[in-house]
Structures are given as structure tokens and as C-alpha cells.
Amino acid sequence: MKKSYKIYVDCANCANKMEEAANEVAGVKNAVVNFMTLKMNVEFEDDVTPETRNQVMDEVLKNCRKKADDDCEIFYK
């Protein structure tokens, strides 16, 4: 399952760090951040259901804030 999310990040370097941080989270098969469009495309592992997707994204956001920037945002709720 693939989903696209609107994000907020203020520099390209932080966008790269967000992408790296998202790809480290269990349940994420592949994440790509596009700084120009302020979007994150996430492909989830096969065992992630629509019901558990927000839990995975909670972890993605937490990891992004820890590794990239405290004020980055992912609009998924």
C-alpha cells in the first residue's frame, strides 16, 4: 500500500534527514521525500493495514523529529 502525505520542513537537508529517518521505521518499505513539493510518499510493508497505518506514521514522525528537525510535520491525521 502506498500513500502520499503533505509535510512541512524548512530546508532540503532536513528533508533528506526526514527521508532517512522514515525509512528506518518498522512497517515502512520505502519512503521518499520531495522538498520541492513538500510531500512524502510512503510505501508500507504488506502487513500494515489501514487500521495500523497511523501507528506507523506516529513512529515515522517521532523519528523524523528526533533525527531531522523538531518542528517538521507530516499531515496524516
KOLVO-942455 format. One record per residue: y, z, x of N, C-alpha, C, O in turn; residue in one letter. Coordinates in steps of 0.1 Angstrom, whole numbers, plus 5000, padded with zeros to 4 digits. Example, Ala and Ser with C-alpha at 12.3 -4.5 7.8 and 13.67 -1.06 7.14 Angstrom:
+------+------+------+------+------+------+------+------+------+------+------+------+--------+
!   ny !   nz !   nx !  cay !  caz !  cax !   cy !   cz !   cx !   oy !   oz !   ox ! residu !
+------+------+------+------+------+------+------+------+------+------+------+------+--------+
! 4943 ! 5078 ! 5132 ! 4955 ! 5078 ! 5123 ! 4967 ! 5078 ! 5132 ! 4967 ! 5085 ! 5142 !      A !
! 4978 ! 5071 ! 5128 ! 4989 ! 5071 ! 5137 ! 5000 ! 5079 ! 5129 ! 5011 ! 5080 ! 5134 !      S !
+------+------+------+------+------+------+------+------+------+------+------+------+--------+
END
This chain:
+------+------+------+------+------+------+------+------+------+------+------+------+--------+
!   ny !   nz !   nx !  cay !  caz !  cax !   cy !   cz !   cx !   oy !   oz !   ox ! residu !
+------+------+------+------+------+------+------+------+------+------+------+------+--------+
! 4988 ! 5000 ! 5008 ! 5000 ! 5000 ! 5000 ! 5012 ! 5000 ! 5009 ! 5013 ! 5007 ! 5019 !      M !
! 5022 ! 4992 ! 5006 ! 5034 ! 4991 ! 5013 ! 5046 ! 4994 ! 5004 ! 5046 ! 4991 ! 4992 !      K !
! 5056 ! 5001 ! 5009 ! 5068 ! 5005 ! 5002 ! 5080 ! 5003 ! 5011 ! 5079 ! 5004 ! 5024 !      K !
! 5091 ! 5000 ! 5005 ! 5104 ! 4999 ! 5013 ! 5113 ! 5010 ! 5008 ! 5115 ! 5012 ! 4996 !      S !
! 5120 ! 5016 ! 5017 ! 5128 ! 5027 ! 5014 ! 5142 ! 5025 ! 5020 ! 5143 ! 5020 ! 5032 !      Y !
! 5152 ! 5029 ! 5013 ! 5166 ! 5028 ! 5018 ! 5167 ! 5041 ! 5027 ! 5163 ! 5052 ! 5024 !      K !
! 5174 ! 5039 ! 5038 ! 5176 ! 5050 ! 5048 ! 5191 ! 5051 ! 5051 ! 5199 ! 5042 ! 5049 !      I !
! 5194 ! 5063 ! 5057 ! 5207 ! 5064 ! 5063 ! 5205 ! 5069 ! 5078 ! 5198 ! 5079 ! 5080 !      Y !
! 5211 ! 5062 ! 5087 ! 5210 ! 5065 ! 5101 ! 5223 ! 5059 ! 5107 ! 5226 ! 5048 ! 5103 !      V !
! 5229 ! 5065 ! 5117 ! 5242 ! 5060 ! 5121 ! 5242 ! 5052 ! 5134 ! 5253 ! 5048 ! 5139 !      D !
! 5231 ! 5051 ! 5141 ! 5230 ! 5042 ! 5153 ! 5217 ! 5036 ! 5155 ! 5207 ! 5041 ! 5150 !      C !
! 5216 ! 5025 ! 5162 ! 5204 ! 5017 ! 5164 ! 5194 ! 5025 ! 5172 ! 5182 ! 5024 ! 5170 !      A !
! 5199 ! 5033 ! 5182 ! 5190 ! 5042 ! 5189 ! 5182 ! 5052 ! 5181 ! 5170 ! 5054 ! 5182 !      N !
! 5190 ! 5058 ! 5172 ! 5183 ! 5068 ! 5162 ! 5174 ! 5060 ! 5153 ! 5164 ! 5066 ! 5149 !      C !
! 5177 ! 5048 ! 5149 ! 5168 ! 5040 ! 5140 ! 5155 ! 5038 ! 5148 ! 5144 ! 5039 ! 5142 !      A !
! 5155 ! 5035 ! 5161 ! 5143 ! 5033 ! 5169 ! 5135 ! 5046 ! 5169 ! 5123 ! 5046 ! 5169 !      N !
! 5142 ! 5057 ! 5171 ! 5135 ! 5070 ! 5172 ! 5129 ! 5074 ! 5158 ! 5118 ! 5079 ! 5157 !      K !
! 5136 ! 5070 ! 5147 ! 5130 ! 5072 ! 5134 ! 5117 ! 5064 ! 5132 ! 5107 ! 5069 ! 5127 !      M !
! 5117 ! 5052 ! 5137 ! 5105 ! 5044 ! 5136 ! 5094 ! 5050 ! 5143 ! 5083 ! 5051 ! 5138 !      E !
! 5096 ! 5054 ! 5156 ! 5086 ! 5061 ! 5164 ! 5081 ! 5073 ! 5157 ! 5069 ! 5076 ! 5156 !      E !
! 5090 ! 5081 ! 5152 ! 5086 ! 5094 ! 5145 ! 5078 ! 5091 ! 5132 ! 5068 ! 5099 ! 5130 !      A !
! 5082 ! 5081 ! 5125 ! 5074 ! 5078 ! 5112 ! 5060 ! 5074 ! 5116 ! 5051 ! 5077 ! 5109 !      A !
! 5059 ! 5066 ! 5126 ! 5046 ! 5061 ! 5130 ! 5036 ! 5072 ! 5135 ! 5024 ! 5069 ! 5136 !      N !
! 5041 ! 5083 ! 5138 ! 5033 ! 5095 ! 5143 ! 5027 ! 5103 ! 5132 ! 5018 ! 5111 ! 5134 !      E !
! 5032 ! 5101 ! 5120 ! 5027 ! 5109 ! 5108 ! 5014 ! 5104 ! 5102 ! 5012 ! 5092 ! 5100 !      V !
! 5005 ! 5114 ! 5100 ! 4992 ! 5111 ! 5094 ! 4995 ! 5105 ! 5080 ! 5003 ! 5110 ! 5072 !      A !
! 4988 ! 5094 ! 5077 ! 4989 ! 5087 ! 5064 ! 4998 ! 5074 ! 5065 ! 4998 ! 5066 ! 5056 !      G !
! 5005 ! 5073 ! 5076 ! 5013 ! 5061 ! 5079 ! 5005 ! 5052 ! 5088 ! 5002 ! 5055 ! 5099 !      V !
! 5002 ! 5040 ! 5083 ! 4996 ! 5030 ! 5091 ! 5006 ! 5023 ! 5100 ! 5003 ! 5020 ! 5112 !      K !
! 5017 ! 5019 ! 5094 ! 5028 ! 5012 ! 5102 ! 5041 ! 5014 ! 5095 ! 5042 ! 5013 ! 5083 !      N !
! 5051 ! 5018 ! 5103 ! 5065 ! 5019 ! 5098 ! 5074 ! 5011 ! 5106 ! 5073 ! 5011 ! 5119 !      A !
! 5083 ! 5003 ! 5100 ! 5093 ! 4995 ! 5107 ! 5107 ! 4998 ! 5101 ! 5109 ! 4998 ! 5089 !      V !
! 5116 ! 5002 ! 5110 ! 5130 ! 5005 ! 5106 ! 5139 ! 4993 ! 5110 ! 5138 ! 4989 ! 5121 !      V !
! 5147 ! 4989 ! 5100 ! 5157 ! 4978 ! 5103 ! 5171 ! 4985 ! 5102 ! 5175 ! 4988 ! 5091 !      N !
! 5177 ! 4986 ! 5113 ! 5190 ! 4993 ! 5113 ! 5201 ! 4984 ! 5106 ! 5210 ! 4990 ! 5100 !      F !
! 5200 ! 4971 ! 5107 ! 5210 ! 4962 ! 5101 ! 5210 ! 4963 ! 5086 ! 5220 ! 4963 ! 5079 !      M !
! 5198 ! 4965 ! 5080 ! 5197 ! 4965 ! 5065 ! 5196 ! 4980 ! 5060 ! 5196 ! 4982 ! 5048 !      T !
! 5194 ! 4989 ! 5069 ! 5192 ! 5003 ! 5066 ! 5180 ! 5005 ! 5057 ! 5181 ! 5012 ! 5046 !      L !
! 5169 ! 4999 ! 5061 ! 5157 ! 5000 ! 5054 ! 5145 ! 5004 ! 5063 ! 5145 ! 5001 ! 5074 !      K !
! 5136 ! 5011 ! 5057 ! 5123 ! 5015 ! 5064 ! 5112 ! 5009 ! 5055 ! 5110 ! 5013 ! 5044 !      M !
! 5104 ! 5001 ! 5061 ! 5092 ! 4996 ! 5054 ! 5080 ! 5003 ! 5060 ! 5077 ! 5004 ! 5072 !      N !
! 5073 ! 5009 ! 5050 ! 5061 ! 5018 ! 5054 ! 5049 ! 5012 ! 5048 ! 5048 ! 5009 ! 5036 !      V !
! 5038 ! 5010 ! 5056 ! 5025 ! 5007 ! 5052 ! 5017 ! 5019 ! 5053 ! 5015 ! 5025 ! 5064 !      E !
! 5011 ! 5024 ! 5042 ! 5004 ! 5036 ! 5042 ! 4989 ! 5034 ! 5044 ! 4984 ! 5023 ! 5042 !      F !
! 4982 ! 5044 ! 5049 ! 4967 ! 5043 ! 5051 ! 4961 ! 5042 ! 5037 ! 4967 ! 5045 ! 5027 !      E !
! 4949 ! 5037 ! 5037 ! 4942 ! 5034 ! 5025 ! 4940 ! 5046 ! 5016 ! 4939 ! 5045 ! 5004 !      D !
! 4938 ! 5058 ! 5022 ! 4935 ! 5070 ! 5014 ! 4948 ! 5076 ! 5008 ! 4947 ! 5086 ! 5001 !      D !
! 4960 ! 5071 ! 5011 ! 4972 ! 5076 ! 5005 ! 4974 ! 5070 ! 4991 ! 4974 ! 5058 ! 4989 !      V !
! 4975 ! 5079 ! 4981 ! 4976 ! 5075 ! 4967 ! 4991 ! 5076 ! 4963 ! 4999 ! 5082 ! 4970 !      T !
! 4994 ! 5070 ! 4952 ! 5008 ! 5071 ! 4947 ! 5012 ! 5086 ! 4945 ! 5024 ! 5090 ! 4946 !      P !
! 5002 ! 5094 ! 4942 ! 5005 ! 5108 ! 4939 ! 5008 ! 5116 ! 4953 ! 5015 ! 5126 ! 4953 !      E !
! 5002 ! 5112 ! 4964 ! 5003 ! 5119 ! 4976 ! 5014 ! 5112 ! 4985 ! 5017 ! 5117 ! 4996 !      T !
! 5019 ! 5100 ! 4981 ! 5028 ! 5093 ! 4989 ! 5041 ! 5101 ! 4993 ! 5046 ! 5101 ! 5004 !      R !
! 5046 ! 5109 ! 4983 ! 5058 ! 5117 ! 4986 ! 5056 ! 5128 ! 4996 ! 5064 ! 5131 ! 5003 !      N !
! 5043 ! 5133 ! 4996 ! 5040 ! 5143 ! 5006 ! 5040 ! 5137 ! 5020 ! 5045 ! 5144 ! 5029 !      Q !
! 5035 ! 5125 ! 5021 ! 5035 ! 5119 ! 5034 ! 5050 ! 5116 ! 5038 ! 5053 ! 5118 ! 5050 !      V !
! 5058 ! 5112 ! 5029 ! 5072 ! 5109 ! 5032 ! 5080 ! 5121 ! 5035 ! 5089 ! 5121 ! 5043 !      M !
! 5076 ! 5133 ! 5029 ! 5082 ! 5146 ! 5033 ! 5080 ! 5148 ! 5048 ! 5089 ! 5152 ! 5055 !      D !
! 5068 ! 5146 ! 5052 ! 5064 ! 5147 ! 5067 ! 5071 ! 5137 ! 5075 ! 5076 ! 5140 ! 5086 !      E !
! 5073 ! 5125 ! 5070 ! 5080 ! 5115 ! 5078 ! 5094 ! 5119 ! 5080 ! 5100 ! 5118 ! 5091 !      V !
! 5101 ! 5123 ! 5069 ! 5115 ! 5128 ! 5070 ! 5116 ! 5140 ! 5079 ! 5126 ! 5140 ! 5088 !      L !
! 5107 ! 5149 ! 5078 ! 5108 ! 5161 ! 5087 ! 5107 ! 5157 ! 5102 ! 5114 ! 5162 ! 5110 !      K !
! 5097 ! 5148 ! 5105 ! 5095 ! 5144 ! 5118 ! 5107 ! 5135 ! 5123 ! 5111 ! 5137 ! 5135 !      N !
! 5113 ! 5127 ! 5115 ! 5125 ! 5119 ! 5119 ! 5137 ! 5128 ! 5122 ! 5144 ! 5126 ! 5131 !      C !
! 5139 ! 5138 ! 5114 ! 5150 ! 5147 ! 5116 ! 5148 ! 5155 ! 5129 ! 5157 ! 5159 ! 5136 !      R !
! 5135 ! 5158 ! 5132 ! 5132 ! 5166 ! 5145 ! 5134 ! 5157 ! 5157 ! 5139 ! 5161 ! 5167 !      K !
! 5130 ! 5144 ! 5156 ! 5130 ! 5136 ! 5168 ! 5141 ! 5126 ! 5169 ! 5145 ! 5122 ! 5180 !      K !
! 5148 ! 5123 ! 5158 ! 5159 ! 5113 ! 5158 ! 5172 ! 5120 ! 5157 ! 5180 ! 5120 ! 5166 !      A !
! 5175 ! 5124 ! 5144 ! 5188 ! 5129 ! 5141 ! 5187 ! 5138 ! 5129 ! 5181 ! 5135 ! 5119 !      D !
! 5194 ! 5150 ! 5130 ! 5194 ! 5160 ! 5119 ! 5199 ! 5154 ! 5106 ! 5194 ! 5159 ! 5095 !      D !
! 5208 ! 5145 ! 5106 ! 5214 ! 5140 ! 5094 ! 5209 ! 5127 ! 5089 ! 5215 ! 5121 ! 5080 !      D !
! 5198 ! 5122 ! 5095 ! 5192 ! 5110 ! 5090 ! 5186 ! 5112 ! 5076 ! 5183 ! 5124 ! 5073 !      C !
! 5185 ! 5102 ! 5068 ! 5180 ! 5104 ! 5054 ! 5171 ! 5092 ! 5051 ! 5173 ! 5081 ! 5055 !      E !
! 5161 ! 5095 ! 5043 ! 5152 ! 5085 ! 5037 ! 5152 ! 5088 ! 5022 ! 5149 ! 5099 ! 5017 !      I !
! 5156 ! 5078 ! 5014 ! 5157 ! 5079 ! 5000 ! 5144 ! 5075 ! 4993 ! 5142 ! 5063 ! 4991 !      F !
! 5136 ! 5085 ! 4990 ! 5123 ! 5082 ! 4985 ! 5119 ! 5090 ! 4972 ! 5109 ! 5088 ! 4966 !      Y !
! 5128 ! 5099 ! 4968 ! 5126 ! 5107 ! 4956 ! 5135 ! 5103 ! 4945 ! 5134 ! 5109 ! 4934 !      K !
+------+------+------+------+------+------+------+------+------+------+------+------+--------+
END
